[in-house]
Amino acid sequence: MNARITAVDTFDIRFPTSRSLDGSDAMNPDPDYSAAYLVLRTDTADAPEGHGFTFTIGRGNDVQVAALDALRPYVLGRSVDELCADPGGLHRELVGDSQLRWLGPEKGVMHMAIGAVTNAVWDLAAKRAGLPLWKLLADAEPEWLVSQVDFRYLSDELTPADALDLLRRGRVGRADREARLRADGYPAYTTSPGWLGYSDEKLTRLAKQAVADGFTQIKLKVGADLADDVRRCRTARAAVGPDVRIALDANQRWDVPEAIEWTRALAAFDPYWIEEPTSPDDVLGHAAVRRGVAPVRVATGEHVQNRIVFKQLLQAGAIDVLQLDAARVGGVNENLAILLLAAKYGVPVCPHAGGVGLCELVQHLSMFDWVALSGSTEDRAIEYVDHLHEHFRTPTVIRDGRYLAPTAPGFSAELYPAAIAAYTYPDGTFWAADRAVSTGRTPA
């Protein structure tokens, strides 16, 4: 019997990370890491479920969940076989809906919701295939992968023929790279020491621990106060020594002239890159910053809203490092397009992660890229932050500063039911108990 989607359950899940200043930066001083989360359920008792989410930092997560709810009618009743055979078909239908497009097009809350639904379908497809997503993608025929990519607005830089050529060339040496991935993992860097709200003592302790744990790159948040940034960069450099890379992240805090001036002021500490130095929509601004701060690299992508802006950043020579995000754009299908663009330009991809579940997701995209597309890990690393992994059934595993390849089927997106029950806002058990403490009442 052909299974069908019978329910799309959605959840507003929030974790109180603001209380320890985990995730704090110059633009987001008090983030509560959150997930607008959905589960695709079927009418077959022993069939897997598809899990997906998009990441927010607290307030507004309810708006993101409402966007997921608005997509429910597009998925209910669908054939699971057909969805898993062609996730790109649903993706194109959702992105191309004439009325939904008015809310974007292809940007913002609705586009992120489409990405979450699309990712849930890929999770379901990988589970049904019995493969982790990176392996499902790496084993897929190039022609099928090309069929999953939306080339609208890209054909001046990337055509289906270009993509097919890149994917065919990426298969050469694939078995050897897969064996190395399984044996040694994929390079990581850590942002755990560098949150802006941490004291210098905590920064020093965590930076030294990162080096002891095998990381060869850390990242610091900057942009609130130049004197503080100079002091924190000096502290971090003293903690890690001259041979460990220190990346800097301004989280869009600056105008273009300020970005150039501020980055130059920190250049004495040998920063590896400056991340999000200005608005993620300002392509030419990024290009100007890149010219003004060289040889410091420019990285961006966490808030880039779609493949078209990535195309323009590459066309303009505006970035040295492309930082795709698994939950910002329209899901796996759009990230395939972005990986193909990066491969054509030879620009290294270092995904943004850290937020709840993002490490779990992006590892699959980078591992596919190494095994079956770019064929390289040179100057590439996946961001890692040691937060909230314990809530996932198949959490990210780090060893000696490297991501170990997932072996469990799926996209590593599935939260434990207990985590959903505890952290669903506002009436999960954690939030109800927290509210009771604040009001002096006993939770119901």
Secondary structure, DSSP 8 states (H G I E B T S, - for coil): ---BEEEEEEEEEE--GGGGTTT--SS-SS---EEEEEEEEES-TTS--EEEEEEE-STTHHHHHHHHHHHHHHHTT-BHHHHHH-HHHHHHHHHH-TTGGGG-SS-HHHHHHHHHHHHHHHHHHHHHHTSBHHHHHHHS-HHHHHHT---TTTTTT--HHHHHHHHHHHTTTHHHHHHHHHHH-EEEEEEEEE-TTS-HHHHHHHHHHHHHTT-SEEEEE--S-HHHHHHHHHHHHHHH-TTSEEEEE-TT---HHHHHHHHHHTGGG-EEEEE--S-TT-HHHHHHHHHHHTTSEEEE-TT--SHHHHHHHHHTT--SEE---TTTSSSHHHHHHHHHHHHHHT--B-----STTHHHHHHHHHHHHHHHTS---TT--EEE--SSGGGBSS---EETTEE----SSB-S--B-HHHHHHHBTTTSHHHHHHHHHHHT----
